[in-house]
Amino acid sequence: MTYHGVLAPASALRPSIVPAAPEQRPAERAGAGCARKHSAGRSGRHPWADLLKRVFAVDVLRCPGCGGRRKIVAAITQAAVVRAILSALGLPTEPPAVHPARGPPGLFEGG
């Protein structure tokens, strides 16, 4: 988006009408605590769990057993490690077969 006039980035009057950014607490400036807050903040990015909750109404961080909050402790991306963990748990290590798409029901039913 391009702004002109008083809202233009180089306008001398811009500071008098554009609100200043909120001050950060010292802990936030130093990067202490959670790297991603539960709101979008200034970056415009939302945590993936919040997006799933907004779009699908599924809280993936809520434990189905006790209702407490889960915490992500690791993100495993190496295929060999993932296969080893799945195998140890007795789960399939290969993805299911992909079947060809079908048309909508009743599309080719003649009359």
DSSP file (Angstrom, degrees, kcal/mol; ACC not computed):
  #  RESIDUE AA STRUCTURE BP1 BP2  ACC     N-H-->O    O-->H-N    N-H-->O    O-->H-N    TCO  KAPPA ALPHA  PHI   PSI    X-CA   Y-CA   Z-CA
    1    1 A M              0   0    0      0, 0.0     2,-0.5     0, 0.0     0, 0.0   0.000 360.0 360.0 360.0 138.4    0.0    0.0    0.0
    2    2 A T        -     0   0    0      6,-0.0     2,-0.4     2,-0.0     6,-0.1  -0.918 360.0-156.0-110.5 131.4    1.3    3.4   -0.8
    3    3 A Y        -     0   0    0     -2,-0.5     2,-0.3     4,-0.1     0, 0.0  -0.844   9.7-170.6-107.9 144.8    0.5    6.4    1.3
    4    4 A H    >   +     0   0    0     -2,-0.4     3,-1.2     4,-0.1     2,-0.1  -0.815  49.7   9.2-125.7 165.5    0.6   10.1    0.2
    5    5 A G  G >  S-     0   0    0     -2,-0.3     3,-1.3     1,-0.3     6,-0.2  -0.417 129.0  -4.2  70.3-135.8    0.3   13.4    1.9
    6    6 A V  G 3  S+     0   0    0      1,-0.3    -1,-0.3    -2,-0.1    11,-0.2   0.789 136.1  54.7 -65.4 -28.9    0.5   13.5    5.7
    7    7 A L  G <  S+     0   0    0     -3,-1.2    -1,-0.3    10,-0.1    -2,-0.2   0.546  80.8 115.5 -83.4  -6.6    0.6    9.6    5.9
    8    8 A A  S X  S-     0   0    0     -3,-1.3     3,-1.6     1,-0.1     6,-0.2  -0.315  78.0-117.5 -61.6 146.0    3.6    9.4    3.5
    9    9 A P  T 3  S+     0   0    0      0, 0.0    -1,-0.1     0, 0.0    -5,-0.1   0.813 112.2  43.8 -57.7 -33.1    6.7    7.9    5.2
   10   10 A A  T 3  S+     0   0    0      4,-0.1     2,-0.1     3,-0.0    -2,-0.1   0.383  82.7 126.4 -95.2   4.8    8.8   11.1    4.7
   11   11 A S    X   -     0   0    0     -3,-1.6     3,-0.7    -6,-0.2    -5,-0.1  -0.410  56.9-144.6 -67.0 135.0    6.1   13.6    5.8
   12   12 A A  T 3  S+     0   0    0      1,-0.2     4,-0.2     2,-0.1    -1,-0.2   0.750 101.2  51.0 -68.8 -23.8    7.2   16.0    8.5
   13   13 A L  T >> S+     0   0    0      1,-0.2     3,-1.2     2,-0.1     4,-0.6   0.567  83.1  93.0 -89.8  -9.8    3.6   15.9    9.9
   14   14 A R  H X> S+     0   0    0     -3,-0.7     4,-2.5     1,-0.3     3,-1.5   0.885  79.3  56.4 -54.1 -46.3    3.4   12.1   10.1
   15   15 A P  H 34 S+     0   0    0      0, 0.0    -1,-0.3     0, 0.0    -2,-0.1   0.779 102.2  58.3 -59.9 -24.2    4.6   11.7   13.7
   16   16 A S  H <4 S+     0   0    0     -3,-1.2    -2,-0.2    -4,-0.2    -3,-0.1   0.693 118.9  26.5 -80.0 -16.6    1.8   14.0   14.9
   17   17 A I  H << S+     0   0    0     -3,-1.5    -1,-0.1    -4,-0.6    -3,-0.1   0.652 104.0  78.7-117.6 -22.2   -1.0   11.9   13.5
   18   18 A V  S  < S-     0   0    0     -4,-2.5    -1,-0.1    -5,-0.2   -11,-0.0  -0.785  84.7-119.3 -91.0 125.7    0.3    8.3   13.4
   19   19 A P        -     0   0    0      0, 0.0     2,-0.1     0, 0.0    -2,-0.1  -0.305  29.7-111.2 -63.9 145.9    0.3    6.7   16.9
   20   20 A A        -     0   0    0      1,-0.1     3,-0.1    -5,-0.1     0, 0.0  -0.380  38.7 -93.5 -72.2 154.1    3.6    5.6   18.2
   21   21 A A        -     0   0    0      1,-0.1    -1,-0.1    -2,-0.1     3,-0.1  -0.406  50.8 -97.1 -65.3 143.4    4.4    1.9   18.6
   22   22 A P        -     0   0    0      0, 0.0     2,-0.1     0, 0.0    -1,-0.1  -0.341  43.3-106.2 -63.7 143.8    3.6    0.5   22.0
   23   23 A E        -     0   0    0     -3,-0.1     2,-0.3     1,-0.1    -3,-0.0  -0.455  31.7-133.4 -70.8 141.2    6.6    0.3   24.3
   24   24 A Q        -     0   0    0     -2,-0.1    -1,-0.1    -3,-0.1    -3,-0.0  -0.703  17.7-116.4 -93.2 147.4    7.9   -3.2   25.0
   25   25 A R    >>  -     0   0    0     -2,-0.3     4,-1.9     1,-0.1     3,-0.7  -0.453  33.0-106.9 -73.9 156.1    8.8   -4.4   28.4
   26   26 A P  H 3> S+     0   0    0      0, 0.0     4,-2.0     0, 0.0     6,-0.2   0.849 119.4  56.1 -54.7 -37.4   12.4   -5.2   29.0
   27   27 A A  H 34>S+     0   0    0      1,-0.2     5,-2.1     2,-0.2     4,-0.4   0.873 108.1  48.3 -65.0 -36.1   11.7   -9.0   29.0
   28   28 A E  H X45S+     0   0    0     -3,-0.7     3,-0.6     1,-0.2    -1,-0.2   0.875 110.3  51.3 -71.5 -37.1   10.2   -8.8   25.5
   29   29 A R  H 3<5S+     0   0    0     -4,-1.9    -2,-0.2     1,-0.2    -1,-0.2   0.875 108.7  50.9 -66.7 -36.5   13.1   -6.7   24.1
   30   30 A A  T 3<5S-     0   0    0     -4,-2.0    -1,-0.2    -5,-0.2    -2,-0.2   0.578 115.1-115.5 -79.3  -8.0   15.6   -9.2   25.3
   31   31 A G  T < 5 +     0   0    0     -3,-0.6    -3,-0.2    -4,-0.4    -2,-0.1   0.650  60.2 156.3  84.5  15.2   13.7  -12.1   23.7
   32   32 A A      < +     0   0    0     -5,-2.1    -1,-0.2    -6,-0.2     2,-0.1  -0.424  47.1  11.5 -74.1 150.9   12.9  -13.8   27.0
   33   33 A G  S    S+     0   0    0     -2,-0.1     2,-0.1     2,-0.0     3,-0.0  -0.390 115.7   4.1  83.6-160.4   10.0  -16.1   27.2
   34   34 A C        -     0   0    0      1,-0.1     3,-0.1    -2,-0.1    -3,-0.1  -0.355  57.5-146.7 -64.0 130.9    8.0  -17.4   24.3
   35   35 A A  S    S+     0   0    0      1,-0.2     2,-0.6    -2,-0.1    -1,-0.1   0.853  90.3  43.7 -67.6 -34.1    9.3  -16.5   20.9
   36   36 A R  S    S-     0   0    0      5,-0.0    -1,-0.2     2,-0.0     4,-0.1  -0.956  81.3-149.0-116.0 121.1    5.8  -16.4   19.5
   37   37 A K        -     0   0    0     -2,-0.6    -2,-0.0     2,-0.2     0, 0.0  -0.317  30.2-106.3 -78.9 169.8    3.1  -14.7   21.5
   38   38 A H  S    S+     0   0    0      8,-0.1     2,-0.3    -2,-0.1    -1,-0.1   0.394 101.9  63.7 -82.8   5.6   -0.5  -15.9   21.2
   39   39 A S  S    S-     0   0    0      1,-0.1    -2,-0.2     7,-0.1     6,-0.1  -0.852  94.3-110.6-121.3 165.3   -1.4  -12.8   19.2
   40   40 A A    >>> -     0   0    0     -2,-0.3     4,-0.8     1,-0.1     5,-0.7   0.823  49.7-176.0 -65.6 -31.1   -0.2  -11.8   15.8
   41   41 A G  T 345 -     0   0    0      1,-0.2     3,-0.4     2,-0.2    -1,-0.1  -0.282  55.8 -40.7  66.0-156.5    1.8   -8.8   17.1
   42   42 A R  T 345S+     0   0    0      1,-0.2    -1,-0.2     2,-0.1    -2,-0.1   0.712 132.1  66.3 -80.3 -21.1    3.5   -6.5   14.7
   43   43 A S  T <45S-     0   0    0     -3,-0.6    -1,-0.2     2,-0.1    -2,-0.2   0.748  95.4-133.9 -75.9 -21.3    4.7   -9.3   12.4
   44   44 A G  T  <5 +     0   0    0     -4,-0.8     2,-0.3    -3,-0.4    -3,-0.1   0.486  62.7 128.8  82.7   1.4    1.2  -10.3   11.3
   45   45 A R      < -     0   0    0     -5,-0.7    -1,-0.3    -6,-0.1    -2,-0.1  -0.726  43.8-156.3 -95.0 141.5    2.0  -14.0   11.8
   46   46 A H        -     0   0    0     -2,-0.3    -8,-0.1    -3,-0.1    -6,-0.1  -0.911  27.5-104.2-113.2 141.6   -0.2  -16.3   13.8
   47   47 A P     >  -     0   0    0      0, 0.0     4,-1.8     0, 0.0     3,-0.5  -0.343  32.8-118.6 -59.4 146.4    1.0  -19.5   15.5
   48   48 A W  H  > S+     0   0    0      1,-0.2     4,-2.3     2,-0.2     5,-0.2   0.849 112.5  56.3 -59.2 -37.0   -0.2  -22.6   13.6
   49   49 A A  H  > S+     0   0    0      1,-0.2     4,-1.9     2,-0.2    11,-0.3   0.885 106.5  50.2 -64.9 -37.6   -2.3  -23.8   16.6
   50   50 A D  H  > S+     0   0    0     -3,-0.5     4,-2.3     2,-0.2    -1,-0.2   0.887 109.8  51.0 -66.4 -38.5   -4.2  -20.6   16.7
   51   51 A L  H  X S+     0   0    0     -4,-1.8     4,-2.7     2,-0.2     5,-0.3   0.918 109.4  49.4 -65.6 -42.9   -4.9  -20.8   12.9
   52   52 A L  H  X S+     0   0    0     -4,-2.3     4,-2.3     1,-0.2     6,-1.0   0.895 111.6  50.1 -61.9 -38.7   -6.2  -24.3   13.2
   53   53 A K  H  X S+     0   0    0     -4,-1.9     4,-1.0     4,-0.2    -2,-0.2   0.905 113.7  44.8 -66.2 -40.9   -8.5  -23.3   16.1
   54   54 A R  H  < S+     0   0    0     -4,-2.3    -2,-0.2     2,-0.2    -1,-0.2   0.905 122.6  34.9 -69.3 -42.0   -9.9  -20.3   14.1
   55   55 A V  H  < S+     0   0    0     -4,-2.7    -2,-0.2    -5,-0.2    -3,-0.2   0.928 134.1  20.5 -82.4 -46.2  -10.4  -22.2   10.9
   56   56 A F  H  < S-     0   0    0     -4,-2.3    -3,-0.2    -5,-0.3    -2,-0.2   0.406  93.9-123.9-107.3   0.9  -11.5  -25.7   12.0
   57   57 A A     <  +     0   0    0     -4,-1.0     2,-0.5    -5,-0.4    -4,-0.2   0.867  69.1 131.9  56.2  38.5  -12.6  -25.0   15.6
   58   58 A V        -     0   0    0     -6,-1.0     2,-1.1    -9,-0.1    -1,-0.2  -0.983  50.2-152.8-122.9 120.1  -10.1  -27.6   16.8
   59   59 A D    >   -     0   0    0     -2,-0.5     3,-1.6     1,-0.2    -9,-0.1  -0.778  13.2-176.1 -92.0  97.1   -7.8  -26.8   19.7
   60   60 A V  T 3  S+     0   0    0     -2,-1.1    -1,-0.2   -11,-0.3   -10,-0.1   0.652  79.4  58.2 -71.0 -15.1   -4.9  -29.1   18.9
   61   61 A L  T 3  S+     0   0    0    -12,-0.1     9,-3.6    -3,-0.1     2,-0.5   0.310  84.3  97.4 -96.9   8.9   -3.1  -28.1   22.1
   62   62 A R  B <  S-A   69   0A   0     -3,-1.6     7,-0.2     7,-0.2     6,-0.1  -0.870  77.9-126.0 -98.9 126.2   -5.9  -29.2   24.3
   63   63 A C     >  -     0   0    0      5,-2.9     4,-1.7    -2,-0.5    -2,-0.1  -0.542   9.8-149.7 -70.4 125.7   -5.5  -32.7   25.8
   64   64 A P  T  4 S+     0   0    0      0, 0.0    -1,-0.2     0, 0.0    -2,-0.0   0.749  93.2  50.9 -69.3 -20.6   -8.6  -34.8   25.0
   65   65 A G  T  4 S+     0   0    0      1,-0.1    -2,-0.0     3,-0.1    -3,-0.0   0.960 131.0   6.2 -79.7 -55.2   -8.1  -36.8   28.3
   66   66 A C  T  4 S-     0   0    0      2,-0.1     3,-0.1     0, 0.0    -1,-0.1   0.597  90.0-122.8-108.8 -13.7   -7.7  -34.1   30.9
   67   67 A G     <  +     0   0    0     -4,-1.7     0, 0.0     1,-0.2     0, 0.0   0.450  65.7 135.4  85.2  -0.5   -8.5  -30.9   29.0
   68   68 A G        -     0   0    0     -6,-0.1    -5,-2.9     1,-0.1     2,-0.4  -0.147  63.0 -88.9 -74.8 175.0   -5.1  -29.3   30.0
   69   69 A R  B     -A   62   0A   0     -7,-0.2    -7,-0.2    -3,-0.1     2,-0.2  -0.724  36.7-143.8 -89.4 131.3   -2.8  -27.4   27.7
   70   70 A R        -     0   0    0     -9,-3.6     2,-0.4    -2,-0.4    -9,-0.0  -0.534   9.3-147.5 -86.2 159.7   -0.2  -29.4   25.8
   71   71 A K        -     0   0    0     -2,-0.2     2,-0.5     0, 0.0    -2,-0.0  -0.997  15.8-123.1-130.6 134.2    3.3  -28.1   25.1
   72   72 A I        +     0   0    0     -2,-0.4     3,-0.1     1,-0.2   -11,-0.0  -0.641  31.6 172.4 -76.2 123.9    5.4  -28.8   22.0
   73   73 A V        +     0   0    0     -2,-0.5     2,-0.3     1,-0.3    -1,-0.2   0.627  62.3   6.6-107.5 -18.9    8.7  -30.2   23.2
   74   74 A A        -     0   0    0      2,-0.0     2,-0.5     0, 0.0    -1,-0.3  -0.985  49.7-149.8-160.8 151.8   10.2  -31.2   19.8
   75   75 A A        -     0   0    0     -2,-0.3     2,-0.6    -3,-0.1    -3,-0.0  -0.952  21.7-160.4-124.3 108.9    9.7  -31.0   16.1
   76   76 A I        +     0   0    0     -2,-0.5    -2,-0.0     1,-0.1     0, 0.0  -0.803  23.5 160.2 -97.1 121.7   11.2  -34.0   14.3
   77   77 A T        +     0   0    0     -2,-0.6     2,-0.5     5,-0.0    -1,-0.1   0.508  40.4 103.4-118.1  -9.7   11.8  -33.5   10.6
   78   78 A Q     >  -     0   0    0      1,-0.2     4,-2.2     2,-0.0     3,-0.3  -0.666  63.1-146.0 -80.3 124.5   14.4  -36.2    9.8
   79   79 A A  H  > S+     0   0    0     -2,-0.5     4,-2.6     1,-0.2     5,-0.2   0.865  96.0  53.6 -59.6 -40.7   12.6  -39.1    8.0
   80   80 A A  H  > S+     0   0    0      1,-0.2     4,-2.0     2,-0.2    -1,-0.2   0.890 110.3  47.1 -64.3 -39.1   14.8  -41.8    9.5
   81   81 A V  H  > S+     0   0    0     -3,-0.3     4,-2.2     2,-0.2    -1,-0.2   0.901 111.7  50.7 -68.5 -41.0   14.1  -40.6   13.0
   82   82 A V  H  X S+     0   0    0     -4,-2.2     4,-2.6     1,-0.2     5,-0.2   0.928 110.8  49.1 -62.2 -45.5   10.4  -40.4   12.3
   83   83 A R  H  X S+     0   0    0     -4,-2.6     4,-2.6     1,-0.2    -1,-0.2   0.905 110.1  51.4 -61.1 -41.4   10.3  -43.9   10.9
   84   84 A A  H  X S+     0   0    0     -4,-2.0     4,-2.2     2,-0.2    -1,-0.2   0.911 111.9  46.3 -63.2 -42.5   12.2  -45.3   14.0
   85   85 A I  H  X S+     0   0    0     -4,-2.2     4,-1.6     2,-0.2    -2,-0.2   0.934 114.1  47.4 -66.2 -46.0    9.8  -43.7   16.4
   86   86 A L  H  <>S+     0   0    0     -4,-2.6     5,-2.9     1,-0.2     4,-0.4   0.906 112.4  50.2 -62.1 -41.3    6.7  -44.9   14.5
   87   87 A S  H ><5S+     0   0    0     -4,-2.6     3,-1.3     1,-0.2    -1,-0.2   0.909 108.4  52.0 -63.1 -43.0    8.2  -48.4   14.2
   88   88 A A  H 3<5S+     0   0    0     -4,-2.2    -1,-0.2     1,-0.3    -2,-0.2   0.809 110.3  49.7 -63.7 -29.3    8.9  -48.4   18.0
   89   89 A L  T 3<5S-     0   0    0     -4,-1.6    -1,-0.3    -5,-0.1    -2,-0.2   0.476 116.9-114.7 -87.2  -2.8    5.3  -47.5   18.6
   90   90 A G  T < 5S+     0   0    0     -3,-1.3    -3,-0.2    -4,-0.4    -2,-0.1   0.755  71.5 135.4  75.9  24.3    4.0  -50.2   16.3
   91   91 A L      < -     0   0    0     -5,-2.9    -1,-0.3    -6,-0.2    -2,-0.1  -0.695  65.6 -86.1-103.1 157.5    2.5  -47.7   13.8
   92   92 A P        -     0   0    0      0, 0.0    -1,-0.1     0, 0.0    -5,-0.0  -0.348  30.2-160.3 -62.2 140.0    2.9  -47.8   10.0
   93   93 A T  S    S+     0   0    0      2,-0.1    -6,-0.1    -7,-0.1    -7,-0.1   0.549  70.9  66.6 -98.7  -9.8    6.1  -46.2    8.7
   94   94 A E  S    S-     0   0    0    -11,-0.0     3,-0.1     1,-0.0     0, 0.0  -0.867  88.2-110.6-111.4 146.4    4.9  -45.7    5.1
   95   95 A P        -     0   0    0      0, 0.0     3,-0.1     0, 0.0    -2,-0.1  -0.335  43.6 -93.6 -69.8 156.8    2.1  -43.3    4.1
   96   96 A P        -     0   0    0      0, 0.0     2,-0.1     0, 0.0     0, 0.0  -0.279  50.8 -87.5 -67.1 157.9   -1.2  -44.8    2.8
   97   97 A A        -     0   0    0      1,-0.1     2,-0.5    -3,-0.1    -3,-0.0  -0.358  39.8-123.9 -66.0 143.8   -1.6  -45.3   -0.9
   98   98 A V        -     0   0    0     -3,-0.1    -1,-0.1    -2,-0.1     0, 0.0  -0.803  24.3-154.5 -92.6 126.1   -3.0  -42.4   -2.9
   99   99 A H        -     0   0    0     -2,-0.5     3,-0.1     1,-0.1     0, 0.0  -0.715  26.6 -97.6 -98.1 150.3   -6.2  -43.2   -4.8
  100  100 A P        -     0   0    0      0, 0.0    -1,-0.1     0, 0.0     2,-0.0  -0.312  45.7-101.4 -65.0 150.5   -7.3  -41.3   -7.9
  101  101 A A        -     0   0    0      1,-0.0     2,-0.3     0, 0.0     0, 0.0  -0.317  34.7-147.2 -68.2 153.2   -9.8  -38.5   -7.4
  102  102 A R        -     0   0    0     -3,-0.1    -1,-0.0     1,-0.1    -3,-0.0  -0.847  17.9-106.4-119.0 159.8  -13.4  -39.2   -8.3
  103  103 A G        -     0   0    0     -2,-0.3     3,-0.1     1,-0.2    -1,-0.1  -0.239  51.1 -75.1 -75.7 170.1  -16.1  -36.9   -9.7
  104  104 A P    >   -     0   0    0      0, 0.0     3,-1.6     0, 0.0     4,-0.3  -0.339  62.5 -89.8 -62.8 148.1  -19.0  -35.6   -7.6
  105  105 A P  T 3  S+     0   0    0      0, 0.0    -3,-0.0     0, 0.0     0, 0.0  -0.326 110.8  15.5 -59.8 139.1  -21.8  -38.1   -7.0
  106  106 A G  T 3  S+     0   0    0     -3,-0.1     3,-0.3     1,-0.0     0, 0.0   0.478  87.7 120.0  80.3   2.6  -24.5  -38.1   -9.6
  107  107 A L  S <  S+     0   0    0     -3,-1.6    -1,-0.0     1,-0.2     0, 0.0   0.913  84.4  27.8 -68.2 -41.5  -22.4  -36.2  -12.2
  108  108 A F  S    S+     0   0    0     -4,-0.3     2,-0.7     2,-0.1    -1,-0.2   0.253  85.1 123.8-107.2  13.0  -22.4  -38.9  -14.9
  109  109 A E        -     0   0    0     -3,-0.3     2,-0.1     2,-0.0     0, 0.0  -0.636  50.7-153.3 -75.2 117.7  -25.7  -40.6  -14.0
  110  110 A G              0   0    0     -2,-0.7    -2,-0.1     1,-0.1    -1,-0.0  -0.295 360.0 360.0 -88.6 172.7  -27.7  -40.5  -17.2
  111  111 A G              0   0    0     -2,-0.1    -1,-0.1     0, 0.0    -2,-0.0   0.371 360.0 360.0-146.4 360.0  -31.4  -40.5  -17.7
